[in-house]
């Protein structure tokens, strides 16, 4: 099965991606960074930064988040706990795991 050329995105996703791409580009220009300088700081290629700034949905989310962080775009509120802590505290991480990976309810009986 071959990979589809284009992926269907909802209008909301397309708009959000376009908005984030524009924000990254504007912030980069305001900071006086060239595409190559941002790419070097993010540890990615110049072409990937160009794709991020065009709003290409095929870019790795880690690269997009790194570019956003470098130019100063706040993706999450700084005064909020980190996402990992928040998810762990709410038990949401367990909902993502299959039951076989979840810890058992009983304690370990190691009295031989």
Secondary structure, 3 states (H helix, E strand, C coil): CCCCCCCCCCHHHHHHHHHHHHHHHHHHHHCCCCHHHHHHHHCCCHHHHHHHHHCCCCCCHHHHHHHHHHCCCCCCCCCCCCHHHHHHHHCHHHHHCCCCCCCCCCCCCCCC
